[in-house]
Amino acid sequence: MSSQSIARHATLKMSRGPEGPTLTAHVPQEMSRQDFLLVAGSAYDAVNRMTHCNCMSGRISFVVEDLYADVARVDFPAP
């Protein structure tokens, strides 16, 4: 059995909610500020690709949860 550590990551998932589209970030329970900024940057890029708008205009809700789902994976650099 390998002694390698399990890679930490976050995932982004787009879904349709009752009030419109929602982008949910599923993140590890223990996150640094730098980790959060990586996730936020990826979320911003995803919203920008979908809306072709250079802002978080409110057309898509953004939710951060400490669970996992495999839709789009954001790998963190090794410490």
Summary of the structure (lengths in Angstrom):
residues: 79
radius of gyration: 13.8
end to end distance: 22.6
largest distance: 48.1
contacts: 177
relative contact order: 0.31
helix: 24%
strand: 32%
